[in-house]
Each structure stands twice: as C-alpha cells, then as structure tokens.
C-alpha cells in the first residue's frame, strides 16, 4: 500500500491499481480481436 504521506494517498493508490487492471484487461481483449497496442516506455517529468 502507498505510504500515507499525502491526504489522498490511499485513494490514489486504489485508483492507480484499478487503472492497471483495466489496462491488463484491455490488452487481453485487444489481442483476442487481433489488435496490438504500444506502450509508452516512460513519462518525462519536469
């Protein structure tokens, strides 16, 4: 679980976890439909 250093850390962690599960399901469904997706390898932060 995320370290509780911000007001909404727990909620944010849950939302990110859900998004990761959705992405996995989308990858599976796309593969079954013969489609592919390319993931971006990183996010540049400033």
Steps between C-alpha positions, in 0.01 A plus 500: 500500500614856437676682779255734674686826442232684302134568578363265233786249467280196573232602251760586236661158544165328453424700184840421350453131585163499325647670194772235483239223509298671224813526287569126541142415401521733201824337384337156517184610317699679230717193445188284465375743234833488315598852603822618660585797714834662564584616849695817556824411678512790737358828609721805497446707811609858539 
